[in-house]
Amino acid sequence: MSLIPQNITIRSVFASLFSIIFFGLSLVMVISAFAMLAEGIMEGQELMQICLKAINTGVISLAVFELAMVINKEYGGDEQEHDVVVMLRRTLPRFIGTVCVALALEGLIMVIKYSQLDLAGNLYYPVAIIFSAAFLLAALGVFLKLSPDKSNVAATQVVTPQGAAVALNDGSV
């Protein structure tokens, strides 16, 4: 899939523009993570802290990259699929999964950092972040369970009394 749209519409132009912006931000964050890692090693900082910061930046970069991919695929393409539920069922699991991984890693990094600094009283914050990731993942599961899966609906053909074949979707004519 190209970042330059085949048919130029406002929607495809903005989708391409936002995709390029988010791809660029993701690239800058990856470069920043490597620069942070190299700078920390050169300055003799503690390796664990440097690695945790670099991993944190890398995971955020991955989430931004995933957002750019979703925008480019769903809004920049020439697909005529404009059903919101189908688009959400297709894109939300990947993006929310990435965000949940980022939140869980951030919470775990904070737990490690607070335990190393003997700040046990501040453990409420990372626990809240981890619970919010779990809640977000559970909410995604509820959404996927309750929303209709229109991509797997089998069309059944019925012949009307006039002799015309009519496709039935979801049991309606």
TORKOL-4160 file (C-alpha; in steps of 0.2 Angstrom, whole numbers, padded with zeros to 4 digits, m for minus):
173
<pt num="1" X="0000" Y="0000" Z="0000"/>
<pt num="2" X="0007" Y="0017" Z="m0005"/>
<pt num="3" X="0007" Y="0033" Z="0005"/>
<pt num="4" X="0002" Y="0042" Z="m0011"/>
<pt num="5" X="m0017" Y="0039" Z="m0015"/>
<pt num="6" X="m0022" Y="0033" Z="m0032"/>
<pt num="7" X="m0038" Y="0044" Z="m0031"/>
<pt num="8" X="m0036" Y="0061" Z="m0024"/>
<pt num="9" X="m0049" Y="0065" Z="m0012"/>
<pt num="10" X="m0049" Y="0076" Z="0004"/>
<pt num="11" X="m0050" Y="0060" Z="0014"/>
<pt num="12" X="m0035" Y="0052" Z="0006"/>
<pt num="13" X="m0025" Y="0067" Z="0006"/>
<pt num="14" X="m0027" Y="0069" Z="0025"/>
<pt num="15" X="m0025" Y="0051" Z="0028"/>
<pt num="16" X="m0008" Y="0051" Z="0018"/>
<pt num="17" X="m0003" Y="0067" Z="0027"/>
<pt num="18" X="m0007" Y="0060" Z="0045"/>
<pt num="19" X="0002" Y="0044" Z="0040"/>
<pt num="20" X="0018" Y="0052" Z="0035"/>
<pt num="21" X="0017" Y="0063" Z="0051"/>
<pt num="22" X="0015" Y="0048" Z="0062"/>
<pt num="23" X="0028" Y="0037" Z="0052"/>
<pt num="24" X="0040" Y="0052" Z="0054"/>
<pt num="25" X="0037" Y="0053" Z="0073"/>
<pt num="26" X="0039" Y="0035" Z="0075"/>
<pt num="27" X="0056" Y="0035" Z="0066"/>
<pt num="28" X="0062" Y="0050" Z="0076"/>
<pt num="29" X="0057" Y="0041" Z="0092"/>
<pt num="30" X="0067" Y="0025" Z="0087"/>
<pt num="31" X="0082" Y="0036" Z="0083"/>
<pt num="32" X="0080" Y="0045" Z="0099"/>
<pt num="33" X="0079" Y="0028" Z="0109"/>
<pt num="34" X="0096" Y="0023" Z="0101"/>
<pt num="35" X="0104" Y="0040" Z="0104"/>
<pt num="36" X="0098" Y="0039" Z="0122"/>
<pt num="37" X="0105" Y="0022" Z="0124"/>
<pt num="38" X="0122" Y="0027" Z="0116"/>
<pt num="39" X="0123" Y="0043" Z="0126"/>
<pt num="40" X="0119" Y="0034" Z="0143"/>
<pt num="41" X="0132" Y="0021" Z="0139"/>
<pt num="42" X="0145" Y="0035" Z="0135"/>
<pt num="43" X="0141" Y="0044" Z="0151"/>
<pt num="44" X="0142" Y="0029" Z="0162"/>
<pt num="45" X="0125" Y="0029" Z="0168"/>
<pt num="46" X="0117" Y="0013" Z="0175"/>
<pt num="47" X="0113" Y="0001" Z="0161"/>
<pt num="48" X="0096" Y="m0005" Z="0168"/>
<pt num="49" X="0089" Y="0013" Z="0169"/>
<pt num="50" X="0096" Y="0017" Z="0151"/>
<pt num="51" X="0088" Y="0001" Z="0144"/>
<pt num="52" X="0071" Y="0004" Z="0153"/>
<pt num="53" X="0071" Y="0022" Z="0145"/>
<pt num="54" X="0075" Y="0015" Z="0128"/>
<pt num="55" X="0062" Y="0001" Z="0129"/>
<pt num="56" X="0049" Y="0014" Z="0135"/>
<pt num="57" X="0053" Y="0025" Z="0120"/>
<pt num="58" X="0053" Y="0010" Z="0108"/>
<pt num="59" X="0036" Y="0004" Z="0114"/>
<pt num="60" X="0028" Y="0021" Z="0112"/>
<pt num="61" X="0036" Y="0022" Z="0094"/>
<pt num="62" X="0028" Y="0005" Z="0090"/>
<pt num="63" X="0011" Y="0012" Z="0095"/>
<pt num="64" X="0013" Y="0027" Z="0085"/>
<pt num="65" X="0019" Y="0017" Z="0070"/>
<pt num="66" X="0004" Y="0006" Z="0072"/>
<pt num="67" X="m0007" Y="0021" Z="0072"/>
<pt num="68" X="0001" Y="0027" Z="0056"/>
<pt num="69" X="m0002" Y="0010" Z="0048"/>
<pt num="70" X="m0020" Y="0010" Z="0053"/>
<pt num="71" X="m0023" Y="0027" Z="0046"/>
<pt num="72" X="m0015" Y="0023" Z="0030"/>
<pt num="73" X="m0024" Y="0006" Z="0028"/>
<pt num="74" X="m0041" Y="0012" Z="0033"/>
<pt num="75" X="m0042" Y="0029" Z="0027"/>
<pt num="76" X="m0029" Y="0031" Z="0013"/>
<pt num="77" X="m0034" Y="0016" Z="0002"/>
<pt num="78" X="m0046" Y="0015" Z="m0012"/>
<pt num="79" X="m0058" Y="0003" Z="m0003"/>
<pt num="80" X="m0076" Y="0007" Z="m0004"/>
<pt num="81" X="m0079" Y="m0001" Z="0013"/>
<pt num="82" X="m0086" Y="0013" Z="0023"/>
<pt num="83" X="m0095" Y="0003" Z="0036"/>
<pt num="84" X="m0089" Y="0009" Z="0053"/>
<pt num="85" X="m0092" Y="m0007" Z="0062"/>
<pt num="86" X="m0082" Y="m0017" Z="0050"/>
<pt num="87" X="m0068" Y="m0004" Z="0050"/>
<pt num="88" X="m0067" Y="m0004" Z="0069"/>
<pt num="89" X="m0067" Y="m0023" Z="0070"/>
<pt num="90" X="m0053" Y="m0024" Z="0058"/>
<pt num="91" X="m0042" Y="m0010" Z="0066"/>
<pt num="92" X="m0046" Y="m0008" Z="0084"/>
<pt num="93" X="m0039" Y="m0025" Z="0090"/>
<pt num="94" X="m0021" Y="m0022" Z="0083"/>
<pt num="95" X="m0020" Y="m0004" Z="0089"/>
<pt num="96" X="m0028" Y="m0007" Z="0106"/>
<pt num="97" X="m0017" Y="m0023" Z="0108"/>
<pt num="98" X="m0001" Y="m0012" Z="0105"/>
<pt num="99" X="m0008" Y="0001" Z="0117"/>
<pt num="100" X="m0011" Y="m0012" Z="0130"/>
<pt num="101" X="0007" Y="m0019" Z="0128"/>
<pt num="102" X="0014" Y="m0001" Z="0130"/>
<pt num="103" X="0003" Y="0002" Z="0145"/>
<pt num="104" X="0008" Y="m0014" Z="0153"/>
<pt num="105" X="0027" Y="m0012" Z="0150"/>
<pt num="106" X="0026" Y="0006" Z="0156"/>
<pt num="107" X="0018" Y="0000" Z="0172"/>
<pt num="108" X="0031" Y="m0014" Z="0174"/>
<pt num="109" X="0045" Y="m0002" Z="0171"/>
<pt num="110" X="0038" Y="0010" Z="0185"/>
<pt num="111" X="0037" Y="m0005" Z="0197"/>
<pt num="112" X="0055" Y="m0009" Z="0194"/>
<pt num="113" X="0060" Y="0009" Z="0195"/>
<pt num="114" X="0050" Y="0012" Z="0211"/>
<pt num="115" X="0056" Y="m0004" Z="0219"/>
<pt num="116" X="0075" Y="0001" Z="0215"/>
<pt num="117" X="0072" Y="0018" Z="0223"/>
<pt num="118" X="0063" Y="0012" Z="0238"/>
<pt num="119" X="0047" Y="0021" Z="0234"/>
<pt num="120" X="0035" Y="0008" Z="0239"/>
<pt num="121" X="0021" Y="0021" Z="0243"/>
<pt num="122" X="0021" Y="0026" Z="0225"/>
<pt num="123" X="0016" Y="0009" Z="0218"/>
<pt num="124" X="m0002" Y="0014" Z="0216"/>
<pt num="125" X="0002" Y="0023" Z="0200"/>
<pt num="126" X="0010" Y="0008" Z="0191"/>
<pt num="127" X="m0003" Y="m0004" Z="0197"/>
<pt num="128" X="m0017" Y="0009" Z="0191"/>
<pt num="129" X="m0008" Y="0009" Z="0174"/>
<pt num="130" X="m0008" Y="m0010" Z="0173"/>
<pt num="131" X="m0026" Y="m0011" Z="0178"/>
<pt num="132" X="m0031" Y="0002" Z="0165"/>
<pt num="133" X="m0022" Y="m0009" Z="0152"/>
<pt num="134" X="m0032" Y="m0024" Z="0158"/>
<pt num="135" X="m0048" Y="m0014" Z="0158"/>
<pt num="136" X="m0045" Y="m0008" Z="0140"/>
<pt num="137" X="m0041" Y="m0026" Z="0134"/>
<pt num="138" X="m0057" Y="m0032" Z="0143"/>
<pt num="139" X="m0067" Y="m0018" Z="0135"/>
<pt num="140" X="m0060" Y="m0023" Z="0118"/>
<pt num="141" X="m0066" Y="m0041" Z="0121"/>
<pt num="142" X="m0083" Y="m0035" Z="0126"/>
<pt num="143" X="m0084" Y="m0024" Z="0110"/>
<pt num="144" X="m0079" Y="m0038" Z="0099"/>
<pt num="145" X="m0091" Y="m0050" Z="0107"/>
<pt num="146" X="m0106" Y="m0037" Z="0106"/>
<pt num="147" X="m0103" Y="m0030" Z="0089"/>
<pt num="148" X="m0109" Y="m0039" Z="0074"/>
<pt num="149" X="m0096" Y="m0048" Z="0063"/>
<pt num="150" X="m0102" Y="m0042" Z="0046"/>
<pt num="151" X="m0087" Y="m0049" Z="0037"/>
<pt num="152" X="m0092" Y="m0067" Z="0041"/>
<pt num="153" X="m0111" Y="m0066" Z="0037"/>
<pt num="154" X="m0115" Y="m0079" Z="0025"/>
<pt num="155" X="m0127" Y="m0073" Z="0011"/>
<pt num="156" X="m0142" Y="m0085" Z="0008"/>
<pt num="157" X="m0151" Y="m0084" Z="m0008"/>
<pt num="158" X="m0170" Y="m0085" Z="m0008"/>
<pt num="159" X="m0181" Y="m0086" Z="m0023"/>
<pt num="160" X="m0196" Y="m0075" Z="m0022"/>
<pt num="161" X="m0213" Y="m0079" Z="m0029"/>
<pt num="162" X="m0210" Y="m0068" Z="m0043"/>
<pt num="163" X="m0194" Y="m0079" Z="m0048"/>
<pt num="164" X="m0181" Y="m0066" Z="m0043"/>
<pt num="165" X="m0166" Y="m0072" Z="m0032"/>
<pt num="166" X="m0164" Y="m0061" Z="m0017"/>
<pt num="167" X="m0149" Y="m0062" Z="m0005"/>
<pt num="168" X="m0153" Y="m0063" Z="0013"/>
<pt num="169" X="m0141" Y="m0056" Z="0026"/>
<pt num="170" X="m0144" Y="m0057" Z="0045"/>
<pt num="171" X="m0161" Y="m0065" Z="0041"/>
<pt num="172" X="m0169" Y="m0050" Z="0033"/>
<pt num="173" X="m0175" Y="m0047" Z="0015"/>
